[in-house]
Amino acid sequence: MHAELNAQLAFHLTGARSAAALEPIDTGTLRPALFGAYRDLTALRYDFPLVFTEKSIVPLSHLVDEALKQVTDERVRVQALRREREIRARLAGGLGGQLSALWDIEPQLAADGELADCDAALPGRFLLQLWKSVHEAKARAFREDAERLIARLSGILAADYAHSDEGRTPEALAKSLAVRDDTFDTAALSRLLARALPERRLAPARRNRIRAALAVLKSQPGHDFVFESCAAALRAFLERRPALVDLAKAMAIARLEATGDYVEAVHDRVFSEFGETSVDAELVPAYLVRLNARDLQAAENTCLGELLASGLPAKILVEHHDILDWSAVANAPAFGAQARALAGLALGANEVFVLQSAASNLHRLREKVRKALEYSGAALISVFCGDYLSTAAAMESRAFPAFSYDPAAAQGERFSLENNPQPERDWPLHALSYEDAEHQRISEETAFTLLDFVACDARYAEYFARLPRGRADAEVPSIPMVDADNRLHRVIVGEAIAREARRCLDAWRALQARVAPKPVVEQEPVSPPAAPAPVPAAPEPEKAAPASDAAYIETPRCTTCEECVKINSRMFVYDANKQAYIADPKAGSYRELVEAAEACQVSIIHPGKALDPTEPGLAELVERAKPFL
Amino acid sequence: MTDHAECLLRLHDERFELEDYQSGVPRWCSGCGDNAILAAVQKLCRDERLHPEKTVFVSGIGCSSRFPHYMKTYGFHGIHGRALPIAEGVRMARPDLHVFVNTGDGDCCSIGAAHWVHAVRYNMNLTMLLHDNEIYGLTKKQASPTSPRGTRSNTTPRGTQLEALNPLTVTLGIQNVSFVAQAVDWIPEVLYQIVRAAFHHKGFSFVRILQRCPEWLPEHFEPYVKDPKRTLLLHHRDALQLSEAVARTYSNNREHDPSKLAAAREMATQLDPIPVGILYRNPAVPCYEDLRRSDKLRTADFIRAGLEAEFDKFTIWPCTQN
């Protein structure tokens, strides 16, 4: 027993296989225990294969399910599911095809397109399709806008021509009247117009400005926006930038001219200073750059960094085909190091939309991918490409977890770990049921860790050793694996891999820490029902301001009825809101004040005390003024 | 355009004062409620910075319909009862203009009733102000559909026999109604708020403004003007919000949710106290001009192609084969 443990420890620490009992594993037949059920993927229904239709990308199983909703005939249902399985097997065998060619049975499927399985080429295809649809929508919107402006500007120039002498020559008039005979004497008409309506032309500066803007809008060349390297994308952008600035300027000028809002005194200066910073993000088309992680050399890496930092709408897809990197410097494994470095670089830029995912998860993330492509700044999409099982395993084992960072979202909602299995845990736990030596059913919660992922890769088989059967537990890190006959084995792992697992866990925890904690929802105090506006206790007439001696008007309540200003327009004056106030109490008599108070429709004039005690009829006036004090 | 450039461009935004919208001296009687409505509308134009050349006032016939003459904007003084169809035509032809309709109780509820019903259903984006003084004023005192029962006038010397038409219940009963409000001309602050809300509503905004006629019905609204309790102010988070001063003076106020059609209809039947405020508002009703808008650019070629296609329907093609 002790000797066995020593042998295991020796293997774990040094990799030496001292005992014959520690056999190397055969990754061809041995696989992680939790994979036991997934030996034959074609028997299962899952997201793949995908169908690339004109409008969208949709899993075959979804299309079949939709179609089967209407079907009641069991035979049709069975046949359809069998055909789906056959197609899946066919794709797994490496063959592709058009869905309509392969699906020639009932029921009819709602869409058609090319089929694609989860393979090394899928992420590129997926991204390209989504990017095209986003790009085309943007291009279409721009074209419509430009065409509208072109129509308006052309209309202005046409009207200008029609008012000019050249536009009113007999020939031009004949054309516009579209008569083929001599019903109209166009020569006479031309002379008449020249005499009666002298030509009214646009100012030459304005005409030239409109012509120039029109010329720019009409001459938009087509460009290519898909690149295979950051350097090429950057170069193309810099080359095309002056033309872009000209276009933005022309569009702004055109918009102002179309509504007649261009004011030379102000706008000439604005447009002379129009530069790169004035260009609207909406106008800049997104550039798609497809990179292979393997080819990211130093120079390209720098370009990548520059592109990300520039804020340009560059959408960079980095395809990783192998994440079990080896560090030459440390002469040890450095799994996922490059992906982590890339993600770190992009997250550090803070304004970059960062998306990381395994290819298996790509379809689930399509909304996020679309968001990344529509985002107005740069986006980095890092994908682990490969077949379904390995990529799903990479995500499951946290070797290549999925995450997204959306800079456009509100603070606290930017970083997301959605789609990762059990994101709140270190490693996802699954129940593993097996039969023990006494034929009892045992169910254990087993974690799927990096160790399980690495165990699938033949290159690292030397770091694993299978314990002889019967050894139920080991004090050395180990994982359960099953062989071709579904028998459970225990496999111990070397220190180098265990170290990588710890690193991987650290990186995962760092990602978890980025997710903002959900604020604790306080039980909302029951708010009293919205009280109506305050009601005074007793229905008494409003207590006006203490009866002042000065005459005044409650101006905000004035209804502009003209009564008082008609009586005396120097004493009663309208303010900027056309409501009356007493401009000069000495400009009229107390009689006028009282008469105005009586005439006022809403009784808001308060005559106060008479300023001149010698005014005739004062006693009667004071009596009349009483109700208004 | 980036923010920087936008700011530069806005340096030159034009500001208009009330006087910039005033054209001529109104010939309404002094004390006429139309003056208050004019002041409120001019204030709205100033506060919303409406360009005079982008604003149109369309009217029919009556004292109310003198309105376009006193606004220094575009205007159309149309024929009796036909303000609404003209305004609808303006909206369809020039969707970029702000269209207001000034009409009276005779112009709208009598001769113009048919147009009124359909205008509500079309729900085009315009603001209709019904200057309801409950009498025919310009023609010197005849009973109108909204004159209360018993009103003595030149055509009804023994008083009208019928109950008055209630423009609020009628409008609320028409399909597609999207905004109904009632205002009174003697509370200028609330009048302004209602007119502004009507302007901002995207759809057919029906505002009935109870208006005093000091010449023909001088005592008619006196009890309501003098006693604030006989006015019921309706307020709500999504409707009018009353200032403290107004809430103090008009202590008879109540919360009324403008999104409930049934409650609005019930409120509309109330005559005393007069409910003032936004009775109903539904921003979700589509506007006719939006439903009919085509995205296609109407270039000369497009129009030519369309005309050719129409004319081809009447062309007799020579028979080429037997």
Chai-1 contact restraints between the chains, C-beta under 6 A:
chainA,res_idxA,chainB,res_idxB,connection_type,confidence,min_distance_angstrom,max_distance_angstrom,comment,restraint_id
A,E147,B,L297,contact,1.0,0.0,6.0,A-B,restraint_1
A,A151,B,L297,contact,1.0,0.0,6.0,A-B,restraint_2
A,A151,B,T299,contact,1.0,0.0,6.0,A-B,restraint_3
A,A252,B,M1,contact,1.0,0.0,6.0,A-B,restraint_4
A,V263,B,H12,contact,1.0,0.0,6.0,A-B,restraint_5
A,V266,B,L11,contact,1.0,0.0,6.0,A-B,restraint_6
A,V266,B,H12,contact,1.0,0.0,6.0,A-B,restraint_7
A,V270,B,L8,contact,1.0,0.0,6.0,A-B,restraint_8
A,S278,B,T2,contact,1.0,0.0,6.0,A-B,restraint_9
A,S278,B,A5,contact,1.0,0.0,6.0,A-B,restraint_10
A,D280,B,M1,contact,1.0,0.0,6.0,A-B,restraint_11
A,P532,B,E255,contact,1.0,0.0,6.0,A-B,restraint_12
A,A533,B,L242,contact,1.0,0.0,6.0,A-B,restraint_13
A,A533,B,A247,contact,1.0,0.0,6.0,A-B,restraint_14
A,A533,B,N253,contact,1.0,0.0,6.0,A-B,restraint_15
A,V535,B,S251,contact,1.0,0.0,6.0,A-B,restraint_16
A,P536,B,S251,contact,1.0,0.0,6.0,A-B,restraint_17
A,T559,B,A36,contact,1.0,0.0,6.0,A-B,restraint_18
A,T559,B,D185,contact,1.0,0.0,6.0,A-B,restraint_19
A,T559,B,W186,contact,1.0,0.0,6.0,A-B,restraint_20
A,T559,B,P188,contact,1.0,0.0,6.0,A-B,restraint_21
A,T560,B,N35,contact,1.0,0.0,6.0,A-B,restraint_22
A,T560,B,A36,contact,1.0,0.0,6.0,A-B,restraint_23
A,T560,B,A39,contact,1.0,0.0,6.0,A-B,restraint_24
A,C561,B,G31,contact,1.0,0.0,6.0,A-B,restraint_25
A,C561,B,N35,contact,1.0,0.0,6.0,A-B,restraint_26
A,E562,B,S30,contact,1.0,0.0,6.0,A-B,restraint_27
A,E562,B,N35,contact,1.0,0.0,6.0,A-B,restraint_28
A,E563,B,S30,contact,1.0,0.0,6.0,A-B,restraint_29
A,E563,B,G31,contact,1.0,0.0,6.0,A-B,restraint_30
A,K566,B,S30,contact,1.0,0.0,6.0,A-B,restraint_31
A,N577,B,K43,contact,1.0,0.0,6.0,A-B,restraint_32
A,K578,B,L18,contact,1.0,0.0,6.0,A-B,restraint_33
A,K578,B,A39,contact,1.0,0.0,6.0,A-B,restraint_34
A,Q601,B,G31,contact,1.0,0.0,6.0,A-B,restraint_35
A,V602,B,W186,contact,1.0,0.0,6.0,A-B,restraint_36
